[in-house]
Amino acid sequence: MALPLSWPEESMEPDISHLITEDDTPVDSVYSEKQMRLLTSSLYASWKPGRE
């Protein structure tokens, strides 16, 4: 019979404190601005509320 798994005491969540998500600097060009808007709109469209 297999032994039950033991869970580590520390959290398995990644440390994201070093990531920069917004720094309020202007974008490089109109093309870059459009790409950023498309990325955020696709992320919001694919997000399912209540799912972790």
mmCIF file of the N, C-alpha and C atoms, coordinates in Angstrom:
data_MODEL
# 
_entry.id   MODEL 
# 
loop_
_atom_site.group_PDB 
_atom_site.id 
_atom_site.type_symbol 
_atom_site.label_atom_id 
_atom_site.label_alt_id 
_atom_site.label_comp_id 
_atom_site.label_asym_id 
_atom_site.label_entity_id 
_atom_site.label_seq_id 
_atom_site.pdbx_PDB_ins_code 
_atom_site.Cartn_x 
_atom_site.Cartn_y 
_atom_site.Cartn_z 
_atom_site.occupancy 
_atom_site.B_iso_or_equiv 
_atom_site.pdbx_formal_charge 
_atom_site.auth_seq_id 
_atom_site.auth_comp_id 
_atom_site.auth_asym_id 
_atom_site.auth_atom_id 
_atom_site.pdbx_PDB_model_num 
ATOM 1   N N  . MET A 1 1  ? 0.848   -1.180 0.000   1.00 0.00 ? 1  MET A N  1 
ATOM 2   C CA . MET A 1 1  ? 0.000   0.000  0.000   1.00 0.00 ? 1  MET A CA 1 
ATOM 3   C C  . MET A 1 1  ? 0.894   1.243  0.000   1.00 0.00 ? 1  MET A C  1 
ATOM 4   N N  . ALA A 1 2  ? 0.504   2.234  -0.751  1.00 0.00 ? 2  ALA A N  1 
ATOM 5   C CA . ALA A 1 2  ? 1.298   3.462  -0.872  1.00 0.00 ? 2  ALA A CA 1 
ATOM 6   C C  . ALA A 1 2  ? 1.101   4.353  0.348   1.00 0.00 ? 2  ALA A C  1 
ATOM 7   N N  . LEU A 1 3  ? 2.138   5.067  0.694   1.00 0.00 ? 3  LEU A N  1 
ATOM 8   C CA . LEU A 1 3  ? 2.056   6.006  1.812   1.00 0.00 ? 3  LEU A CA 1 
ATOM 9   C C  . LEU A 1 3  ? 1.350   7.284  1.368   1.00 0.00 ? 3  LEU A C  1 
ATOM 10  N N  . PRO A 1 4  ? 0.572   7.911  2.244   1.00 0.00 ? 4  PRO A N  1 
ATOM 11  C CA . PRO A 1 4  ? -0.101  9.160  1.866   1.00 0.00 ? 4  PRO A CA 1 
ATOM 12  C C  . PRO A 1 4  ? 0.920   10.278 1.656   1.00 0.00 ? 4  PRO A C  1 
ATOM 13  N N  . LEU A 1 5  ? 0.584   11.175 0.754   1.00 0.00 ? 5  LEU A N  1 
ATOM 14  C CA . LEU A 1 5  ? 1.461   12.313 0.479   1.00 0.00 ? 5  LEU A CA 1 
ATOM 15  C C  . LEU A 1 5  ? 1.417   13.295 1.636   1.00 0.00 ? 5  LEU A C  1 
ATOM 16  N N  . SER A 1 6  ? 2.530   13.870 1.948   1.00 0.00 ? 6  SER A N  1 
ATOM 17  C CA . SER A 1 6  ? 2.546   14.923 2.971   1.00 0.00 ? 6  SER A CA 1 
ATOM 18  C C  . SER A 1 6  ? 2.753   16.261 2.269   1.00 0.00 ? 6  SER A C  1 
ATOM 19  N N  . TRP A 1 7  ? 2.012   17.245 2.678   1.00 0.00 ? 7  TRP A N  1 
ATOM 20  C CA . TRP A 1 7  ? 2.086   18.566 2.060   1.00 0.00 ? 7  TRP A CA 1 
ATOM 21  C C  . TRP A 1 7  ? 3.167   19.395 2.739   1.00 0.00 ? 7  TRP A C  1 
ATOM 22  N N  . PRO A 1 8  ? 3.912   20.159 1.956   1.00 0.00 ? 8  PRO A N  1 
ATOM 23  C CA . PRO A 1 8  ? 4.950   21.008 2.562   1.00 0.00 ? 8  PRO A CA 1 
ATOM 24  C C  . PRO A 1 8  ? 4.318   22.102 3.418   1.00 0.00 ? 8  PRO A C  1 
ATOM 25  N N  . GLU A 1 9  ? 5.040   22.525 4.430   1.00 0.00 ? 9  GLU A N  1 
ATOM 26  C CA . GLU A 1 9  ? 4.539   23.549 5.351   1.00 0.00 ? 9  GLU A CA 1 
ATOM 27  C C  . GLU A 1 9  ? 4.440   24.920 4.690   1.00 0.00 ? 9  GLU A C  1 
ATOM 28  N N  . GLU A 1 10 ? 5.350   25.226 3.785   1.00 0.00 ? 10 GLU A N  1 
ATOM 29  C CA . GLU A 1 10 ? 5.333   26.551 3.167   1.00 0.00 ? 10 GLU A CA 1 
ATOM 30  C C  . GLU A 1 10 ? 4.402   26.578 1.957   1.00 0.00 ? 10 GLU A C  1 
ATOM 31  N N  . SER A 1 11 ? 3.990   27.764 1.581   1.00 0.00 ? 11 SER A N  1 
ATOM 32  C CA . SER A 1 11 ? 3.060   27.948 0.476   1.00 0.00 ? 11 SER A CA 1 
ATOM 33  C C  . SER A 1 11 ? 3.739   27.625 -0.856  1.00 0.00 ? 11 SER A C  1 
ATOM 34  N N  . MET A 1 12 ? 2.993   27.039 -1.771  1.00 0.00 ? 12 MET A N  1 
ATOM 35  C CA . MET A 1 12 ? 3.526   26.703 -3.084  1.00 0.00 ? 12 MET A CA 1 
ATOM 36  C C  . MET A 1 12 ? 3.254   27.802 -4.106  1.00 0.00 ? 12 MET A C  1 
ATOM 37  N N  . GLU A 1 13 ? 2.674   28.916 -3.677  1.00 0.00 ? 13 GLU A N  1 
ATOM 38  C CA . GLU A 1 13 ? 2.391   30.004 -4.596  1.00 0.00 ? 13 GLU A CA 1 
ATOM 39  C C  . GLU A 1 13 ? 3.684   30.716 -4.972  1.00 0.00 ? 13 GLU A C  1 
ATOM 40  N N  . PRO A 1 14 ? 3.819   31.108 -6.258  1.00 0.00 ? 14 PRO A N  1 
ATOM 41  C CA . PRO A 1 14 ? 5.047   31.791 -6.671  1.00 0.00 ? 14 PRO A CA 1 
ATOM 42  C C  . PRO A 1 14 ? 5.124   33.200 -6.090  1.00 0.00 ? 14 PRO A C  1 
ATOM 43  N N  . ASP A 1 15 ? 6.334   33.687 -5.888  1.00 0.00 ? 15 ASP A N  1 
ATOM 44  C CA . ASP A 1 15 ? 6.549   35.044 -5.400  1.00 0.00 ? 15 ASP A CA 1 
ATOM 45  C C  . ASP A 1 15 ? 6.515   35.995 -6.594  1.00 0.00 ? 15 ASP A C  1 
ATOM 46  N N  . ILE A 1 16 ? 5.495   36.839 -6.662  1.00 0.00 ? 16 ILE A N  1 
ATOM 47  C CA . ILE A 1 16 ? 5.367   37.763 -7.790  1.00 0.00 ? 16 ILE A CA 1 
ATOM 48  C C  . ILE A 1 16 ? 5.605   39.208 -7.370  1.00 0.00 ? 16 ILE A C  1 
ATOM 49  N N  . SER A 1 17 ? 6.200   39.408 -6.199  1.00 0.00 ? 17 SER A N  1 
ATOM 50  C CA . SER A 1 17 ? 6.415   40.766 -5.700  1.00 0.00 ? 17 SER A CA 1 
ATOM 51  C C  . SER A 1 17 ? 7.408   41.552 -6.554  1.00 0.00 ? 17 SER A C  1 
ATOM 52  N N  . HIS A 1 18 ? 8.261   40.878 -7.314  1.00 0.00 ? 18 HIS A N  1 
ATOM 53  C CA . HIS A 1 18 ? 9.259   41.562 -8.128  1.00 0.00 ? 18 HIS A CA 1 
ATOM 54  C C  . HIS A 1 18 ? 8.737   41.932 -9.520  1.00 0.00 ? 18 HIS A C  1 
ATOM 55  N N  . LEU A 1 19 ? 7.543   41.480 -9.894  1.00 0.00 ? 19 LEU A N  1 
ATOM 56  C CA . LEU A 1 19 ? 6.986   41.781 -11.213 1.00 0.00 ? 19 LEU A CA 1 
ATOM 57  C C  . LEU A 1 19 ? 6.374   43.174 -11.241 1.00 0.00 ? 19 LEU A C  1 
ATOM 58  N N  . ILE A 1 20 ? 6.595   43.885 -12.337 1.00 0.00 ? 20 ILE A N  1 
ATOM 59  C CA . ILE A 1 20 ? 6.022   45.218 -12.519 1.00 0.00 ? 20 ILE A CA 1 
ATOM 60  C C  . ILE A 1 20 ? 4.835   45.075 -13.458 1.00 0.00 ? 20 ILE A C  1 
ATOM 61  N N  . THR A 1 21 ? 3.648   45.399 -12.965 1.00 0.00 ? 21 THR A N  1 
ATOM 62  C CA . THR A 1 21 ? 2.454   45.273 -13.796 1.00 0.00 ? 21 THR A CA 1 
ATOM 63  C C  . THR A 1 21 ? 2.013   46.598 -14.394 1.00 0.00 ? 21 THR A C  1 
ATOM 64  N N  . GLU A 1 22 ? 2.352   47.693 -13.736 1.00 0.00 ? 22 GLU A N  1 
ATOM 65  C CA . GLU A 1 22 ? 1.969   49.007 -14.247 1.00 0.00 ? 22 GLU A CA 1 
ATOM 66  C C  . GLU A 1 22 ? 2.921   50.039 -13.661 1.00 0.00 ? 22 GLU A C  1 
ATOM 67  N N  . ASP A 1 23 ? 3.480   50.874 -14.533 1.00 0.00 ? 23 ASP A N  1 
ATOM 68  C CA . ASP A 1 23 ? 4.411   51.882 -14.037 1.00 0.00 ? 23 ASP A CA 1 
ATOM 69  C C  . ASP A 1 23 ? 4.071   53.295 -14.515 1.00 0.00 ? 23 ASP A C  1 
ATOM 70  N N  . ASP A 1 24 ? 2.922   53.457 -15.162 1.00 0.00 ? 24 ASP A N  1 
ATOM 71  C CA . ASP A 1 24 ? 2.410   54.761 -15.605 1.00 0.00 ? 24 ASP A CA 1 
ATOM 72  C C  . ASP A 1 24 ? 3.337   55.499 -16.560 1.00 0.00 ? 24 ASP A C  1 
ATOM 73  N N  . THR A 1 25 ? 4.159   54.787 -17.315 1.00 0.00 ? 25 THR A N  1 
ATOM 74  C CA . THR A 1 25 ? 4.975   55.429 -18.342 1.00 0.00 ? 25 THR A CA 1 
ATOM 75  C C  . THR A 1 25 ? 4.240   55.345 -19.667 1.00 0.00 ? 25 THR A C  1 
ATOM 76  N N  . PRO A 1 26 ? 4.407   56.340 -20.533 1.00 0.00 ? 26 PRO A N  1 
ATOM 77  C CA . PRO A 1 26 ? 3.729   56.297 -21.824 1.00 0.00 ? 26 PRO A CA 1 
ATOM 78  C C  . PRO A 1 26 ? 4.258   55.153 -22.698 1.00 0.00 ? 26 PRO A C  1 
ATOM 79  N N  . VAL A 1 27 ? 3.422   54.665 -23.584 1.00 0.00 ? 27 VAL A N  1 
ATOM 80  C CA . VAL A 1 27 ? 3.837   53.582 -24.478 1.00 0.00 ? 27 VAL A CA 1 
ATOM 81  C C  . VAL A 1 27 ? 4.705   54.130 -25.600 1.00 0.00 ? 27 VAL A C  1 
ATOM 82  N N  . ASP A 1 28 ? 5.416   53.232 -26.288 1.00 0.00 ? 28 ASP A N  1 
ATOM 83  C CA . ASP A 1 28 ? 6.363   53.636 -27.324 1.00 0.00 ? 28 ASP A CA 1 
ATOM 84  C C  . ASP A 1 28 ? 5.692   54.167 -28.579 1.00 0.00 ? 28 ASP A C  1 
ATOM 85  N N  . SER A 1 29 ? 4.598   53.546 -28.988 1.00 0.00 ? 29 SER A N  1 
ATOM 86  C CA . SER A 1 29 ? 3.958   53.932 -30.243 1.00 0.00 ? 29 SER A CA 1 
ATOM 87  C C  . SER A 1 29 ? 2.471   53.584 -30.191 1.00 0.00 ? 29 SER A C  1 
ATOM 88  N N  . VAL A 1 30 ? 1.770   53.993 -31.213 1.00 0.00 ? 30 VAL A N  1 
ATOM 89  C CA . VAL A 1 30 ? 0.345   53.676 -31.324 1.00 0.00 ? 30 VAL A CA 1 
ATOM 90  C C  . VAL A 1 30 ? 0.172   52.162 -31.459 1.00 0.00 ? 30 VAL A C  1 
ATOM 91  N N  . TYR A 1 31 ? 1.080   51.519 -32.181 1.00 0.00 ? 31 TYR A N  1 
ATOM 92  C CA . TYR A 1 31 ? 1.027   50.068 -32.355 1.00 0.00 ? 31 TYR A CA 1 
ATOM 93  C C  . TYR A 1 31 ? 1.160   49.350 -31.010 1.00 0.00 ? 31 TYR A C  1 
ATOM 94  N N  . SER A 1 32 ? 2.096   49.782 -30.187 1.00 0.00 ? 32 SER A N  1 
ATOM 95  C CA . SER A 1 32 ? 2.278   49.175 -28.859 1.00 0.00 ? 32 SER A CA 1 
ATOM 96  C C  . SER A 1 32 ? 1.044   49.381 -27.990 1.00 0.00 ? 32 SER A C  1 
ATOM 97  N N  . GLU A 1 33 ? 0.461   50.561 -28.069 1.00 0.00 ? 33 GLU A N  1 
ATOM 98  C CA . GLU A 1 33 ? -0.742  50.846 -27.288 1.00 0.00 ? 33 GLU A CA 1 
ATOM 99  C C  . GLU A 1 33 ? -1.882  49.919 -27.702 1.00 0.00 ? 33 GLU A C  1 
ATOM 100 N N  . LYS A 1 34 ? -2.051  49.708 -29.004 1.00 0.00 ? 34 LYS A N  1 
ATOM 101 C CA . LYS A 1 34 ? -3.097  48.819 -29.504 1.00 0.00 ? 34 LYS A CA 1 
ATOM 102 C C  . LYS A 1 34 ? -2.854  47.379 -29.034 1.00 0.00 ? 34 LYS A C  1 
ATOM 103 N N  . GLN A 1 35 ? -1.592  46.933 -29.065 1.00 0.00 ? 35 GLN A N  1 
ATOM 104 C CA . GLN A 1 35 ? -1.267  45.588 -28.595 1.00 0.00 ? 35 GLN A CA 1 
ATOM 105 C C  . GLN A 1 35 ? -1.618  45.418 -27.124 1.00 0.00 ? 35 GLN A C  1 
ATOM 106 N N  . MET A 1 36 ? -1.320  46.421 -26.317 1.00 0.00 ? 36 MET A N  1 
ATOM 107 C CA . MET A 1 36 ? -1.627  46.345 -24.887 1.00 0.00 ? 36 MET A CA 1 
ATOM 108 C C  . MET A 1 36 ? -3.124  46.252 -24.650 1.00 0.00 ? 36 MET A C  1 
ATOM 109 N N  . ARG A 1 37 ? -3.900  47.030 -25.397 1.00 0.00 ? 37 ARG A N  1 
ATOM 110 C CA . ARG A 1 37 ? -5.358  46.970 -25.242 1.00 0.00 ? 37 ARG A CA 1 
ATOM 111 C C  . ARG A 1 37 ? -5.900  45.623 -25.679 1.00 0.00 ? 37 ARG A C  1 
ATOM 112 N N  . LEU A 1 38 ? -5.363  45.064 -26.782 1.00 0.00 ? 38 LEU A N  1 
ATOM 113 C CA . LEU A 1 38 ? -5.817  43.752 -27.241 1.00 0.00 ? 38 LEU A CA 1 
ATOM 114 C C  . LEU A 1 38 ? -5.478  42.664 -26.228 1.00 0.00 ? 38 LEU A C  1 
ATOM 115 N N  . LEU A 1 39 ? -4.310  42.750 -25.629 1.00 0.00 ? 39 LEU A N  1 
ATOM 116 C CA . LEU A 1 39 ? -3.916  41.763 -24.629 1.00 0.00 ? 39 LEU A CA 1 
ATOM 117 C C  . LEU A 1 39 ? -4.849  41.803 -23.429 1.00 0.00 ? 39 LEU A C  1 
ATOM 118 N N  . THR A 1 40 ? -5.093  42.994 -22.895 1.00 0.00 ? 40 THR A N  1 
ATOM 119 C CA . THR A 1 40 ? -5.950  43.074 -21.710 1.00 0.00 ? 40 THR A CA 1 
ATOM 120 C C  . THR A 1 40 ? -7.383  42.670 -22.030 1.00 0.00 ? 40 THR A C  1 
ATOM 121 N N  . SER A 1 41 ? -7.883  43.045 -23.204 1.00 0.00 ? 41 SER A N  1 
ATOM 122 C CA . SER A 1 41 ? -9.259  42.665 -23.534 1.00 0.00 ? 41 SER A CA 1 
ATOM 123 C C  . SER A 1 41 ? -9.385  41.154 -23.708 1.00 0.00 ? 41 SER A C  1 
ATOM 124 N N  . SER A 1 42 ? -8.377  40.502 -24.296 1.00 0.00 ? 42 SER A N  1 
ATOM 125 C CA . SER A 1 42 ? -8.449  39.043 -24.445 1.00 0.00 ? 42 SER A CA 1 
ATOM 126 C C  . SER A 1 42 ? -8.308  38.337 -23.093 1.00 0.00 ? 42 SER A C  1 
ATOM 127 N N  . LEU A 1 43 ? -7.503  38.892 -22.200 1.00 0.00 ? 43 LEU A N  1 
ATOM 128 C CA . LEU A 1 43 ? -7.392  38.304 -20.860 1.00 0.00 ? 43 LEU A CA 1 
ATOM 129 C C  . LEU A 1 43 ? -8.709  38.411 -20.103 1.00 0.00 ? 43 LEU A C  1 
ATOM 130 N N  . TYR A 1 44 ? -9.348  39.572 -20.169 1.00 0.00 ? 44 TYR A N  1 
ATOM 131 C CA . TYR A 1 44 ? -10.636 39.729 -19.493 1.00 0.00 ? 44 TYR A CA 1 
ATOM 132 C C  . TYR A 1 44 ? -11.701 38.842 -20.123 1.00 0.00 ? 44 TYR A C  1 
ATOM 133 N N  . ALA A 1 45 ? -11.674 38.669 -21.441 1.00 0.00 ? 45 ALA A N  1 
ATOM 134 C CA . ALA A 1 45 ? -12.675 37.842 -22.111 1.00 0.00 ? 45 ALA A CA 1 
ATOM 135 C C  . ALA A 1 45 ? -12.532 36.367 -21.744 1.00 0.00 ? 45 ALA A C  1 
ATOM 136 N N  . SER A 1 46 ? -11.307 35.915 -21.481 1.00 0.00 ? 46 SER A N  1 
ATOM 137 C CA . SER A 1 46 ? -11.094 34.502 -21.177 1.00 0.00 ? 46 SER A CA 1 
ATOM 138 C C  . SER A 1 46 ? -11.205 34.184 -19.690 1.00 0.00 ? 46 SER A C  1 
ATOM 139 N N  . TRP A 1 47 ? -11.301 35.193 -18.847 1.00 0.00 ? 47 TRP A N  1 
ATOM 140 C CA . TRP A 1 47 ? -11.350 34.976 -17.402 1.00 0.00 ? 47 TRP A CA 1 
ATOM 141 C C  . TRP A 1 47 ? -12.731 34.508 -16.980 1.00 0.00 ? 47 TRP A C  1 
ATOM 142 N N  . LYS A 1 48 ? -12.773 33.457 -16.189 1.00 0.00 ? 48 LYS A N  1 
ATOM 143 C CA . LYS A 1 48 ? -14.034 32.928 -15.667 1.00 0.00 ? 48 LYS A CA 1 
ATOM 144 C C  . LYS A 1 48 ? -14.118 33.258 -14.180 1.00 0.00 ? 48 LYS A C  1 
ATOM 145 N N  . PRO A 1 49 ? -15.062 34.117 -13.770 1.00 0.00 ? 49 PRO A N  1 
ATOM 146 C CA . PRO A 1 49 ? -15.179 34.477 -12.354 1.00 0.00 ? 49 PRO A CA 1 
ATOM 147 C C  . PRO A 1 49 ? -15.464 33.253 -11.485 1.00 0.00 ? 49 PRO A C  1 
ATOM 148 N N  . GLY A 1 50 ? -14.904 33.263 -10.291 1.00 0.00 ? 50 GLY A N  1 
ATOM 149 C CA . GLY A 1 50 ? -15.144 32.191 -9.351  1.00 0.00 ? 50 GLY A CA 1 
ATOM 150 C C  . GLY A 1 50 ? -14.217 31.007 -9.515  1.00 0.00 ? 50 GLY A C  1 
ATOM 151 N N  . ARG A 1 51 ? -13.428 30.995 -10.563 1.00 0.00 ? 51 ARG A N  1 
ATOM 152 C CA . ARG A 1 51 ? -12.486 29.901 -10.786 1.00 0.00 ? 51 ARG A CA 1 
ATOM 153 C C  . ARG A 1 51 ? -11.117 30.323 -10.277 1.00 0.00 ? 51 ARG A C  1 
ATOM 154 N N  . GLU A 1 52 ? -10.476 29.462 -9.526  1.00 0.00 ? 52 GLU A N  1 
ATOM 155 C CA . GLU A 1 52 ? -9.160  29.806 -8.973  1.00 0.00 ? 52 GLU A CA 1 
ATOM 156 C C  . GLU A 1 52 ? -8.049  29.240 -9.803  1.00 0.00 ? 52 GLU A C  1 
# 
